[in-house]
């Protein structure tokens, strides 16, 4: 199998309150900001090998400030252009 030290950790975010941004990969820093912006969303930490695409889920947990919000209004943006939509 692969060299374990080459694995990359990705953080996927899912949640109704994220609206169209559900399913995005986020950095730890972005997660900190999201925790203040959203009431509840789930984070899945997945280890991925860049060489062979081997991957597995390490952990999942819920973040958020507990205040329920409506999903953001859907905006017209390019799929990966999430900064422009803020
Ligand atoms: Zn590998």
PDB file of the backbone (N, CA, C, O) and the ligand in Angstrom, with CONECT records:
HET     ZN  A 101       1
ATOM      1  N   UNK A   1       0.840  -1.198   0.000  1.00  0.00           N
ATOM      2  CA  UNK A   1       0.000   0.000   0.000  1.00  0.00           C
ATOM      3  C   UNK A   1       0.875   1.247   0.000  1.00  0.00           C
ATOM      4  O   UNK A   1       2.053   1.175  -0.351  1.00  0.00           O
ATOM      5  N   UNK A   2       0.321   2.370   0.383  1.00  0.00           N
ATOM      6  CA  UNK A   2       1.026   3.635   0.180  1.00  0.00           C
ATOM      7  C   UNK A   2       1.814   4.082   1.398  1.00  0.00           C
ATOM      8  O   UNK A   2       1.657   3.559   2.501  1.00  0.00           O
ATOM      9  N   UNK A   3       2.655   5.055   1.160  1.00  0.00           N
ATOM     10  CA  UNK A   3       3.406   5.677   2.251  1.00  0.00           C
ATOM     11  C   UNK A   3       2.435   6.509   3.062  1.00  0.00           C
ATOM     12  O   UNK A   3       1.898   7.511   2.590  1.00  0.00           O
ATOM     13  N   UNK A   4       2.226   6.078   4.275  1.00  0.00           N
ATOM     14  CA  UNK A   4       1.204   6.726   5.099  1.00  0.00           C
ATOM     15  C   UNK A   4       1.500   8.206   5.357  1.00  0.00           C
ATOM     16  O   UNK A   4       0.587   9.010   5.544  1.00  0.00           O
ATOM     17  N   UNK A   5       2.799   8.552   5.363  1.00  0.00           N
ATOM     18  CA  UNK A   5       3.112   9.944   5.690  1.00  0.00           C
ATOM     19  C   UNK A   5       2.789  10.903   4.553  1.00  0.00           C
ATOM     20  O   UNK A   5       2.842  12.122   4.721  1.00  0.00           O
ATOM     21  N   UNK A   6       2.454  10.341   3.392  1.00  0.00           N
ATOM     22  CA  UNK A   6       2.104  11.202   2.262  1.00  0.00           C
ATOM     23  C   UNK A   6       0.611  11.519   2.223  1.00  0.00           C
ATOM     24  O   UNK A   6       0.153  12.259   1.352  1.00  0.00           O
ATOM     25  N   UNK A   7      -0.145  10.961   3.167  1.00  0.00           N
ATOM     26  CA  UNK A   7      -1.584  11.170   3.140  1.00  0.00           C
ATOM     27  C   UNK A   7      -1.950  12.633   3.381  1.00  0.00           C
ATOM     28  O   UNK A   7      -1.300  13.341   4.150  1.00  0.00           O
ATOM     29  N   UNK A   8      -2.981  13.049   2.719  1.00  0.00           N
ATOM     30  CA  UNK A   8      -3.494  14.406   2.880  1.00  0.00           C
ATOM     31  C   UNK A   8      -4.829  14.329   3.604  1.00  0.00           C
ATOM     32  O   UNK A   8      -5.674  13.492   3.285  1.00  0.00           O
ATOM     33  N   UNK A   9      -5.011  15.203   4.574  1.00  0.00           N
ATOM     34  CA  UNK A   9      -6.271  15.250   5.317  1.00  0.00           C
ATOM     35  C   UNK A   9      -7.191  16.292   4.709  1.00  0.00           C
ATOM     36  O   UNK A   9      -6.829  17.464   4.599  1.00  0.00           O
ATOM     37  N   UNK A  10      -8.375  15.867   4.317  1.00  0.00           N
ATOM     38  CA  UNK A  10      -9.351  16.812   3.773  1.00  0.00           C
ATOM     39  C   UNK A  10     -10.540  16.907   4.715  1.00  0.00           C
ATOM     40  O   UNK A  10     -10.933  15.923   5.342  1.00  0.00           O
ATOM     41  N   UNK A  11     -11.103  18.092   4.806  1.00  0.00           N
ATOM     42  CA  UNK A  11     -12.273  18.311   5.659  1.00  0.00           C
ATOM     43  C   UNK A  11     -13.462  18.703   4.797  1.00  0.00           C
ATOM     44  O   UNK A  11     -13.505  19.787   4.217  1.00  0.00           O
ATOM     45  N   UNK A  12     -14.420  17.797   4.730  1.00  0.00           N
ATOM     46  CA  UNK A  12     -15.637  18.054   3.964  1.00  0.00           C
ATOM     47  C   UNK A  12     -16.719  18.562   4.901  1.00  0.00           C
ATOM     48  O   UNK A  12     -16.861  18.070   6.021  1.00  0.00           O
ATOM     49  N   UNK A  13     -17.477  19.539   4.447  1.00  0.00           N
ATOM     50  CA  UNK A  13     -18.549  20.091   5.284  1.00  0.00           C
ATOM     51  C   UNK A  13     -19.901  19.822   4.639  1.00  0.00           C
ATOM     52  O   UNK A  13     -20.082  19.996   3.434  1.00  0.00           O
ATOM     53  N   UNK A  14     -20.842  19.393   5.469  1.00  0.00           N
ATOM     54  CA  UNK A  14     -22.196  19.122   5.001  1.00  0.00           C
ATOM     55  C   UNK A  14     -23.209  19.698   5.972  1.00  0.00           C
ATOM     56  O   UNK A  14     -22.996  19.667   7.184  1.00  0.00           O
ATOM     57  N   UNK A  15     -24.299  20.219   5.457  1.00  0.00           N
ATOM     58  CA  UNK A  15     -25.349  20.688   6.344  1.00  0.00           C
ATOM     59  C   UNK A  15     -26.414  21.450   5.576  1.00  0.00           C
ATOM     60  O   UNK A  15     -26.121  22.131   4.593  1.00  0.00           O
ATOM     61  N   UNK A  16     -27.650  21.329   6.032  1.00  0.00           N
ATOM     62  CA  UNK A  16     -28.749  22.042   5.392  1.00  0.00           C
ATOM     63  C   UNK A  16     -28.528  23.540   5.408  1.00  0.00           C
ATOM     64  O   UNK A  16     -28.852  24.238   4.447  1.00  0.00           O
ATOM     65  N   UNK A  17     -27.968  24.035   6.516  1.00  0.00           N
ATOM     66  CA  UNK A  17     -27.795  25.484   6.632  1.00  0.00           C
ATOM     67  C   UNK A  17     -26.695  26.011   5.718  1.00  0.00           C
ATOM     68  O   UNK A  17     -26.576  27.221   5.526  1.00  0.00           O
ATOM     69  N   UNK A  18     -25.903  25.129   5.162  1.00  0.00           N
ATOM     70  CA  UNK A  18     -24.850  25.572   4.250  1.00  0.00           C
ATOM     71  C   UNK A  18     -25.391  25.828   2.847  1.00  0.00           C
ATOM     72  O   UNK A  18     -24.727  26.463   2.027  1.00  0.00           O
ATOM     73  N   UNK A  19     -26.580  25.341   2.577  1.00  0.00           N
ATOM     74  CA  UNK A  19     -27.192  25.553   1.276  1.00  0.00           C
ATOM     75  C   UNK A  19     -26.335  25.003   0.156  1.00  0.00           C
ATOM     76  O   UNK A  19     -25.910  23.849   0.194  1.00  0.00           O
ATOM     77  N   UNK A  20     -26.084  25.838  -0.845  1.00  0.00           N
ATOM     78  CA  UNK A  20     -25.331  25.374  -2.012  1.00  0.00           C
ATOM     79  C   UNK A  20     -23.873  25.080  -1.693  1.00  0.00           C
ATOM     80  O   UNK A  20     -23.168  24.493  -2.514  1.00  0.00           O
ATOM     81  N   UNK A  21     -23.405  25.485  -0.500  1.00  0.00           N
ATOM     82  CA  UNK A  21     -22.006  25.256  -0.153  1.00  0.00           C
ATOM     83  C   UNK A  21     -21.782  23.942   0.569  1.00  0.00           C
ATOM     84  O   UNK A  21     -20.651  23.609   0.921  1.00  0.00           O
ATOM     85  N   UNK A  22     -22.851  23.193   0.793  1.00  0.00           N
ATOM     86  CA  UNK A  22     -22.726  21.882   1.397  1.00  0.00           C
ATOM     87  C   UNK A  22     -21.895  20.970   0.498  1.00  0.00           C
ATOM     88  O   UNK A  22     -22.086  20.933  -0.717  1.00  0.00           O
ATOM     89  N   UNK A  23     -20.965  20.233   1.121  1.00  0.00           N
ATOM     90  CA  UNK A  23     -20.151  19.309   0.355  1.00  0.00           C
ATOM     91  C   UNK A  23     -18.793  19.860  -0.033  1.00  0.00           C
ATOM     92  O   UNK A  23     -18.000  19.175  -0.678  1.00  0.00           O
ATOM     93  N   UNK A  24     -18.523  21.100   0.358  1.00  0.00           N
ATOM     94  CA  UNK A  24     -17.235  21.714   0.018  1.00  0.00           C
ATOM     95  C   UNK A  24     -16.120  21.240   0.945  1.00  0.00           C
ATOM     96  O   UNK A  24     -16.363  20.833   2.082  1.00  0.00           O
ATOM     97  N   UNK A  25     -14.901  21.302   0.435  1.00  0.00           N
ATOM     98  CA  UNK A  25     -13.711  21.052   1.252  1.00  0.00           C
ATOM     99  C   UNK A  25     -13.275  22.370   1.875  1.00  0.00           C
ATOM    100  O   UNK A  25     -13.180  23.388   1.189  1.00  0.00           O
ATOM    101  N   UNK A  26     -13.010  22.346   3.187  1.00  0.00           N
ATOM    102  CA  UNK A  26     -12.642  23.578   3.891  1.00  0.00           C
ATOM    103  C   UNK A  26     -11.337  23.410   4.654  1.00  0.00           C
ATOM    104  O   UNK A  26     -10.982  22.302   5.057  1.00  0.00           O
ATOM    105  N   UNK A  27     -10.635  24.502   4.848  1.00  0.00           N
ATOM    106  CA  UNK A  27      -9.424  24.485   5.666  1.00  0.00           C
ATOM    107  C   UNK A  27      -9.827  24.642   7.131  1.00  0.00           C
ATOM    108  O   UNK A  27     -10.928  25.111   7.422  1.00  0.00           O
ATOM    109  N   UNK A  28      -8.931  24.247   8.071  1.00  0.00           N
ATOM    110  CA  UNK A  28      -9.250  24.424   9.499  1.00  0.00           C
ATOM    111  C   UNK A  28      -9.607  25.867   9.821  1.00  0.00           C
ATOM    112  O   UNK A  28     -10.494  26.124  10.636  1.00  0.00           O
ATOM    113  N   UNK A  29      -8.928  26.798   9.192  1.00  0.00           N
ATOM    114  CA  UNK A  29      -9.192  28.225   9.413  1.00  0.00           C
ATOM    115  C   UNK A  29     -10.607  28.613   8.942  1.00  0.00           C
ATOM    116  O   UNK A  29     -11.309  29.366   9.617  1.00  0.00           O
ATOM    117  N   UNK A  30     -11.007  28.092   7.790  1.00  0.00           N
ATOM    118  CA  UNK A  30     -12.353  28.360   7.291  1.00  0.00           C
ATOM    119  C   UNK A  30     -13.411  27.746   8.207  1.00  0.00           C
ATOM    120  O   UNK A  30     -14.489  28.308   8.395  1.00  0.00           O
ATOM    121  N   UNK A  31     -13.082  26.579   8.776  1.00  0.00           N
ATOM    122  CA  UNK A  31     -14.016  25.939   9.696  1.00  0.00           C
ATOM    123  C   UNK A  31     -14.261  26.815  10.917  1.00  0.00           C
ATOM    124  O   UNK A  31     -15.384  26.907  11.412  1.00  0.00           O
ATOM    125  N   UNK A  32     -13.198  27.459  11.399  1.00  0.00           N
ATOM    126  CA  UNK A  32     -13.346  28.362  12.545  1.00  0.00           C
ATOM    127  C   UNK A  32     -14.326  29.481  12.240  1.00  0.00           C
ATOM    128  O   UNK A  32     -15.166  29.826  13.071  1.00  0.00           O
ATOM    129  N   UNK A  33     -14.213  30.048  11.038  1.00  0.00           N
ATOM    130  CA  UNK A  33     -15.130  31.115  10.641  1.00  0.00           C
ATOM    131  C   UNK A  33     -16.546  30.585  10.486  1.00  0.00           C
ATOM    132  O   UNK A  33     -17.511  31.230  10.897  1.00  0.00           O
ATOM    133  N   UNK A  34     -16.660  29.411   9.893  1.00  0.00           N
ATOM    134  CA  UNK A  34     -17.992  28.833   9.670  1.00  0.00           C
ATOM    135  C   UNK A  34     -18.692  28.524  10.985  1.00  0.00           C
ATOM    136  O   UNK A  34     -19.919  28.571  11.072  1.00  0.00           O
ATOM    137  N   UNK A  35     -17.906  28.209  12.003  1.00  0.00           N
ATOM    138  CA  UNK A  35     -18.513  27.874  13.285  1.00  0.00           C
ATOM    139  C   UNK A  35     -19.269  29.072  13.857  1.00  0.00           C
ATOM    140  O   UNK A  35     -20.226  28.903  14.613  1.00  0.00           O
ATOM    141  N   UNK A  36     -18.837  30.283  13.493  1.00  0.00           N
ATOM    142  CA  UNK A  36     -19.549  31.476  13.951  1.00  0.00           C
ATOM    143  C   UNK A  36     -20.669  31.883  13.000  1.00  0.00           C
ATOM    144  O   UNK A  36     -21.562  32.645  13.371  1.00  0.00           O
ATOM    145  N   UNK A  37     -20.615  31.372  11.772  1.00  0.00           N
ATOM    146  CA  UNK A  37     -21.570  31.789  10.750  1.00  0.00           C
ATOM    147  C   UNK A  37     -22.795  30.899  10.678  1.00  0.00           C
ATOM    148  O   UNK A  37     -23.858  31.337  10.239  1.00  0.00           O
ATOM    149  N   UNK A  38     -22.655  29.651  11.106  1.00  0.00           N
ATOM    150  CA  UNK A  38     -23.736  28.690  10.940  1.00  0.00           C
ATOM    151  C   UNK A  38     -24.105  28.050  12.276  1.00  0.00           C
ATOM    152  O   UNK A  38     -23.280  27.932  13.183  1.00  0.00           O
ATOM    153  N   UNK A  39     -25.352  27.647  12.366  1.00  0.00           N
ATOM    154  CA  UNK A  39     -25.829  27.029  13.595  1.00  0.00           C
ATOM    155  C   UNK A  39     -25.339  25.606  13.761  1.00  0.00           C
ATOM    156  O   UNK A  39     -24.960  25.195  14.857  1.00  0.00           O
ATOM    157  N   UNK A  40     -25.346  24.861  12.678  1.00  0.00           N
ATOM    158  CA  UNK A  40     -24.963  23.456  12.774  1.00  0.00           C
ATOM    159  C   UNK A  40     -24.567  22.911  11.413  1.00  0.00           C
ATOM    160  O   UNK A  40     -25.299  23.060  10.434  1.00  0.00           O
ATOM    161  N   UNK A  41     -23.428  22.292  11.361  1.00  0.00           N
ATOM    162  CA  UNK A  41     -23.024  21.566  10.156  1.00  0.00           C
ATOM    163  C   UNK A  41     -22.062  20.465  10.563  1.00  0.00           C
ATOM    164  O   UNK A  41     -21.451  20.522  11.630  1.00  0.00           O
ATOM    165  N   UNK A  42     -21.936  19.478   9.715  1.00  0.00           N
ATOM    166  CA  UNK A  42     -21.106  18.318  10.045  1.00  0.00           C
ATOM    167  C   UNK A  42     -19.825  18.353   9.222  1.00  0.00           C
ATOM    168  O   UNK A  42     -19.831  18.715   8.045  1.00  0.00           O
ATOM    169  N   UNK A  43     -18.736  17.971   9.865  1.00  0.00           N
ATOM    170  CA  UNK A  43     -17.434  17.921   9.206  1.00  0.00           C
ATOM    171  C   UNK A  43     -16.986  16.469   9.141  1.00  0.00           C
ATOM    172  O   UNK A  43     -17.025  15.755  10.142  1.00  0.00           O
ATOM    173  N   UNK A  44     -16.564  16.041   7.972  1.00  0.00           N
ATOM    174  CA  UNK A  44     -15.986  14.708   7.799  1.00  0.00           C
ATOM    175  C   UNK A  44     -14.516  14.868   7.462  1.00  0.00           C
ATOM    176  O   UNK A  44     -14.167  15.519   6.477  1.00  0.00           O
ATOM    177  N   UNK A  45     -13.657  14.280   8.273  1.00  0.00           N
ATOM    178  CA  UNK A  45     -12.228  14.300   7.978  1.00  0.00           C
ATOM    179  C   UNK A  45     -11.871  13.028   7.236  1.00  0.00           C
ATOM    180  O   UNK A  45     -12.076  11.920   7.732  1.00  0.00           O
ATOM    181  N   UNK A  46     -11.335  13.206   6.038  1.00  0.00           N
ATOM    182  CA  UNK A  46     -11.016  12.081   5.165  1.00  0.00           C
ATOM    183  C   UNK A  46      -9.532  12.128   4.825  1.00  0.00           C
ATOM    184  O   UNK A  46      -9.008  13.167   4.424  1.00  0.00           O
ATOM    185  N   UNK A  47      -8.864  10.998   4.989  1.00  0.00           N
ATOM    186  CA  UNK A  47      -7.465  10.885   4.579  1.00  0.00           C
ATOM    187  C   UNK A  47      -7.408  10.389   3.144  1.00  0.00           C
ATOM    188  O   UNK A  47      -8.061   9.410   2.781  1.00  0.00           O
ATOM    189  N   UNK A  48      -6.620  11.078   2.338  1.00  0.00           N
ATOM    190  CA  UNK A  48      -6.514  10.722   0.926  1.00  0.00           C
ATOM    191  C   UNK A  48      -5.046  10.573   0.556  1.00  0.00           C
ATOM    192  O   UNK A  48      -4.218  11.392   0.957  1.00  0.00           O
ATOM    193  N   UNK A  49      -4.718   9.536  -0.205  1.00  0.00           N
ATOM    194  CA  UNK A  49      -3.371   9.388  -0.741  1.00  0.00           C
ATOM    195  C   UNK A  49      -3.343  10.030  -2.127  1.00  0.00           C
ATOM    196  O   UNK A  49      -4.083   9.616  -3.019  1.00  0.00           O
ATOM    197  N   UNK A  50      -2.490  11.040  -2.308  1.00  0.00           N
ATOM    198  CA  UNK A  50      -2.449  11.736  -3.601  1.00  0.00           C
ATOM    199  C   UNK A  50      -1.959  10.834  -4.735  1.00  0.00           C
ATOM    200  O   UNK A  50      -2.233  11.108  -5.903  1.00  0.00           O
ATOM    201  N   UNK A  51      -1.249   9.775  -4.405  1.00  0.00           N
ATOM    202  CA  UNK A  51      -0.681   8.916  -5.439  1.00  0.00           C
ATOM    203  C   UNK A  51      -1.694   7.936  -6.005  1.00  0.00           C
ATOM    204  O   UNK A  51      -1.823   7.801  -7.221  1.00  0.00           O
ATOM    205  N   UNK A  52      -2.418   7.246  -5.116  1.00  0.00           N
ATOM    206  CA  UNK A  52      -3.278   6.170  -5.609  1.00  0.00           C
ATOM    207  C   UNK A  52      -4.753   6.418  -5.322  1.00  0.00           C
ATOM    208  O   UNK A  52      -5.593   5.568  -5.615  1.00  0.00           O
ATOM    209  N   UNK A  53      -5.075   7.587  -4.745  1.00  0.00           N
ATOM    210  CA  UNK A  53      -6.468   7.942  -4.463  1.00  0.00           C
ATOM    211  C   UNK A  53      -7.100   7.100  -3.358  1.00  0.00           C
ATOM    212  O   UNK A  53      -8.304   7.197  -3.120  1.00  0.00           O
ATOM    213  N   UNK A  54      -6.305   6.280  -2.687  1.00  0.00           N
ATOM    214  CA  UNK A  54      -6.816   5.562  -1.515  1.00  0.00           C
ATOM    215  C   UNK A  54      -7.344   6.590  -0.528  1.00  0.00           C
ATOM    216  O   UNK A  54      -6.726   7.634  -0.321  1.00  0.00           O
ATOM    217  N   UNK A  55      -8.472   6.300   0.073  1.00  0.00           N
ATOM    218  CA  UNK A  55      -8.989   7.240   1.066  1.00  0.00           C
ATOM    219  C   UNK A  55      -9.852   6.530   2.087  1.00  0.00           C
ATOM    220  O   UNK A  55     -10.433   5.483   1.802  1.00  0.00           O
ATOM    221  N   UNK A  56      -9.933   7.098   3.271  1.00  0.00           N
ATOM    222  CA  UNK A  56     -10.877   6.586   4.246  1.00  0.00           C
ATOM    223  C   UNK A  56     -11.260   7.688   5.220  1.00  0.00           C
ATOM    224  O   UNK A  56     -10.514   8.643   5.436  1.00  0.00           O
ATOM    225  N   UNK A  57     -12.438   7.531   5.800  1.00  0.00           N
ATOM    226  CA  UNK A  57     -12.929   8.551   6.711  1.00  0.00           C
ATOM    227  C   UNK A  57     -12.344   8.318   8.095  1.00  0.00           C
ATOM    228  O   UNK A  57     -12.453   7.221   8.641  1.00  0.00           O
ATOM    229  N   UNK A  58     -11.718   9.355   8.666  1.00  0.00           N
ATOM    230  CA  UNK A  58     -11.097   9.228   9.989  1.00  0.00           C
ATOM    231  C   UNK A  58     -12.065   9.614  11.087  1.00  0.00           C
ATOM    232  O   UNK A  58     -12.123   8.960  12.128  1.00  0.00           O
ATOM    233  N   UNK A  59     -12.811  10.655  10.864  1.00  0.00           N
ATOM    234  CA  UNK A  59     -13.632  11.191  11.941  1.00  0.00           C
ATOM    235  C   UNK A  59     -14.717  12.077  11.358  1.00  0.00           C
ATOM    236  O   UNK A  59     -14.590  12.600  10.251  1.00  0.00           O
ATOM    237  N   UNK A  60     -15.786  12.234  12.124  1.00  0.00           N
ATOM    238  CA  UNK A  60     -16.778  13.238  11.760  1.00  0.00           C
ATOM    239  C   UNK A  60     -17.282  13.869  13.036  1.00  0.00           C
ATOM    240  O   UNK A  60     -17.395  13.208  14.068  1.00  0.00           O
ATOM    241  N   UNK A  61     -17.585  15.155  12.958  1.00  0.00           N
ATOM    242  CA  UNK A  61     -18.100  15.840  14.135  1.00  0.00           C
ATOM    243  C   UNK A  61     -18.952  17.012  13.697  1.00  0.00           C
ATOM    244  O   UNK A  61     -18.922  17.428  12.539  1.00  0.00           O
ATOM    245  N   UNK A  62     -19.714  17.537  14.646  1.00  0.00           N
ATOM    246  CA  UNK A  62     -20.637  18.624  14.344  1.00  0.00           C
ATOM    247  C   UNK A  62     -20.062  19.923  14.891  1.00  0.00           C
ATOM    248  O   UNK A  62     -19.575  19.966  16.021  1.00  0.00           O
ATOM    249  N   UNK A  63     -20.117  20.971  14.095  1.00  0.00           N
ATOM    250  CA  UNK A  63     -19.715  22.301  14.526  1.00  0.00           C
ATOM    251  C   UNK A  63     -20.890  23.257  14.353  1.00  0.00           C
ATOM    252  O   UNK A  63     -21.896  22.928  13.725  1.00  0.00           O
ATOM    253  N   UNK A  64     -20.735  24.447  14.925  1.00  0.00           N
ATOM    254  CA  UNK A  64     -21.770  25.464  14.779  1.00  0.00           C
ATOM    255  C   UNK A  64     -22.050  26.127  16.101  1.00  0.00           C
ATOM    256  O   UNK A  64     -21.688  25.604  17.155  1.00  0.00           O
ATOM    257  N   UNK A  65     -22.700  27.288  16.055  1.00  0.00           N
ATOM    258  CA  UNK A  65     -22.973  28.021  17.294  1.00  0.00           C
ATOM    259  C   UNK A  65     -24.337  27.691  17.888  1.00  0.00           C
ATOM    260  O   UNK A  65     -24.715  28.258  18.913  1.00  0.00           O
ATOM    261  N   UNK A  66     -25.078  26.787  17.262  1.00  0.00           N
ATOM    262  CA  UNK A  66     -26.343  26.338  17.824  1.00  0.00           C
ATOM    263  C   UNK A  66     -27.542  27.188  17.433  1.00  0.00           C
ATOM    264  O   UNK A  66     -28.681  26.828  17.730  1.00  0.00           O
ATOM    265  N   UNK A  67     -27.295  28.321  16.766  1.00  0.00           N
ATOM    266  CA  UNK A  67     -28.403  29.158  16.324  1.00  0.00           C
ATOM    267  C   UNK A  67     -28.780  28.778  14.901  1.00  0.00           C
ATOM    268  O   UNK A  67     -27.964  28.875  13.985  1.00  0.00           O
ATOM    269  N   UNK A  68     -30.022  28.344  14.723  1.00  0.00           N
ATOM    270  CA  UNK A  68     -30.426  27.884  13.405  1.00  0.00           C
ATOM    271  C   UNK A  68     -30.562  29.050  12.438  1.00  0.00           C
ATOM    272  O   UNK A  68     -31.134  30.086  12.777  1.00  0.00           O
ATOM    273  N   UNK A  69     -30.039  28.879  11.244  1.00  0.00           N
ATOM    274  CA  UNK A  69     -30.148  29.900  10.205  1.00  0.00           C
ATOM    275  C   UNK A  69     -30.701  29.286   8.940  1.00  0.00           C
ATOM    276  O   UNK A  69     -30.607  28.080   8.712  1.00  0.00           O
ATOM    277  N   UNK A  70     -31.279  30.147   8.126  1.00  0.00           N
ATOM    278  CA  UNK A  70     -31.721  29.657   6.830  1.00  0.00           C
ATOM    279  C   UNK A  70     -30.519  29.516   5.913  1.00  0.00           C
ATOM    280  O   UNK A  70     -29.534  30.241   6.048  1.00  0.00           O
ATOM    281  N   UNK A  71     -30.606  28.586   4.988  1.00  0.00           N
ATOM    282  CA  UNK A  71     -29.533  28.432   4.020  1.00  0.00           C
ATOM    283  C   UNK A  71     -29.372  29.739   3.261  1.00  0.00           C
ATOM    284  O   UNK A  71     -30.358  30.420   2.980  1.00  0.00           O
ATOM    285  N   UNK A  72     -28.136  30.094   2.928  1.00  0.00           N
ATOM    286  CA  UNK A  72     -27.939  31.337   2.177  1.00  0.00           C
ATOM    287  C   UNK A  72     -28.665  31.285   0.843  1.00  0.00           C
ATOM    288  O   UNK A  72     -28.794  30.229   0.225  1.00  0.00           O
ATOM    289  N   UNK A  73     -29.139  32.456   0.412  1.00  0.00           N
ATOM    290  CA  UNK A  73     -29.833  32.508  -0.851  1.00  0.00           C
ATOM    291  C   UNK A  73     -28.909  32.044  -1.961  1.00  0.00           C
ATOM    292  O   UNK A  73     -27.732  32.403  -2.000  1.00  0.00           O
ATOM    293  N   UNK A  74     -29.445  31.257  -2.845  1.00  0.00           N
ATOM    294  CA  UNK A  74     -28.623  30.726  -3.922  1.00  0.00           C
ATOM    295  C   UNK A  74     -28.170  31.862  -4.830  1.00  0.00           C
ATOM    296  O   UNK A  74     -28.980  32.660  -5.300  1.00  0.00           O
ATOM    297  N   UNK A  75     -26.873  31.921  -5.068  1.00  0.00           N
ATOM    298  CA  UNK A  75     -26.342  32.985  -5.918  1.00  0.00           C
ATOM    299  C   UNK A  75     -25.715  32.376  -7.150  1.00  0.00           C
ATOM    300  O   UNK A  75     -25.291  31.220  -7.155  1.00  0.00           O
ATOM    301  N   UNK A  76     -25.666  33.171  -8.182  1.00  0.00           N
ATOM    302  CA  UNK A  76     -25.060  32.697  -9.429  1.00  0.00           C
ATOM    303  C   UNK A  76     -23.559  32.875  -9.355  1.00  0.00           C
ATOM    304  O   UNK A  76     -23.051  33.991  -9.465  1.00  0.00           O
ATOM    305  N   UNK A  77     -22.847  31.772  -9.167  1.00  0.00           N
ATOM    306  CA  UNK A  77     -21.385  31.832  -9.160  1.00  0.00           C
ATOM    307  C   UNK A  77     -20.864  30.621  -9.887  1.00  0.00           C
ATOM    308  O   UNK A  77     -21.599  29.663 -10.128  1.00  0.00           O
ATOM    309  N   UNK A  78     -19.612  30.663 -10.232  1.00  0.00           N
ATOM    310  CA  UNK A  78     -18.966  29.469 -10.738  1.00  0.00           C
ATOM    311  C   UNK A  78     -18.910  28.466  -9.593  1.00  0.00           C
ATOM    312  O   UNK A  78     -18.858  28.858  -8.427  1.00  0.00           O
ATOM    313  N   UNK A  79     -18.922  27.196  -9.912  1.00  0.00           N
ATOM    314  CA  UNK A  79     -18.972  26.159  -8.888  1.00  0.00           C
ATOM    315  C   UNK A  79     -17.930  26.350  -7.792  1.00  0.00           C
ATOM    316  O   UNK A  79     -18.257  26.195  -6.616  1.00  0.00           O
ATOM    317  N   UNK A  80     -16.719  26.674  -8.128  1.00  0.00           N
ATOM    318  CA  UNK A  80     -15.663  26.729  -7.134  1.00  0.00           C
ATOM    319  C   UNK A  80     -15.328  28.132  -6.689  1.00  0.00           C
ATOM    320  O   UNK A  80     -14.341  28.344  -5.985  1.00  0.00           O
ATOM    321  N   UNK A  81     -16.122  29.072  -7.084  1.00  0.00           N
ATOM    322  CA  UNK A  81     -15.825  30.472  -6.788  1.00  0.00           C
ATOM    323  C   UNK A  81     -16.556  30.884  -5.522  1.00  0.00           C
ATOM    324  O   UNK A  81     -17.377  31.800  -5.558  1.00  0.00           O
ATOM    325  N   UNK A  82     -16.274  30.223  -4.397  1.00  0.00           N
ATOM    326  CA  UNK A  82     -17.110  30.468  -3.224  1.00  0.00           C
ATOM    327  C   UNK A  82     -16.773  31.774  -2.524  1.00  0.00           C
ATOM    328  O   UNK A  82     -17.576  32.248  -1.720  1.00  0.00           O
ATOM    329  N   UNK A  83     -15.628  32.370  -2.791  1.00  0.00           N
ATOM    330  CA  UNK A  83     -15.332  33.640  -2.139  1.00  0.00           C
ATOM    331  C   UNK A  83     -16.176  34.773  -2.713  1.00  0.00           C
ATOM    332  O   UNK A  83     -16.586  35.678  -1.986  1.00  0.00           O
ATOM    333  N   UNK A  84     -16.428  34.720  -3.994  1.00  0.00           N
ATOM    334  CA  UNK A  84     -17.201  35.773  -4.663  1.00  0.00           C
ATOM    335  C   UNK A  84     -18.616  35.836  -4.120  1.00  0.00           C
ATOM    336  O   UNK A  84     -19.269  36.873  -4.232  1.00  0.00           O
ATOM    337  N   UNK A  85     -19.103  34.759  -3.538  1.00  0.00           N
ATOM    338  CA  UNK A  85     -20.498  34.708  -3.108  1.00  0.00           C
ATOM    339  C   UNK A  85     -20.695  35.247  -1.700  1.00  0.00           C
ATOM    340  O   UNK A  85     -21.831  35.354  -1.237  1.00  0.00           O
ATOM    341  N   UNK A  86     -19.612  35.588  -1.008  1.00  0.00           N
ATOM    342  CA  UNK A  86     -19.750  36.054   0.373  1.00  0.00           C
ATOM    343  C   UNK A  86     -20.071  37.531   0.441  1.00  0.00           C
ATOM    344  O   UNK A  86     -20.219  38.080   1.533  1.00  0.00           O
TER     345      UNK A  86
HETATM  346 ZN    ZN A 101      -1.364   5.434  -1.981  1.00  0.00          ZN
END
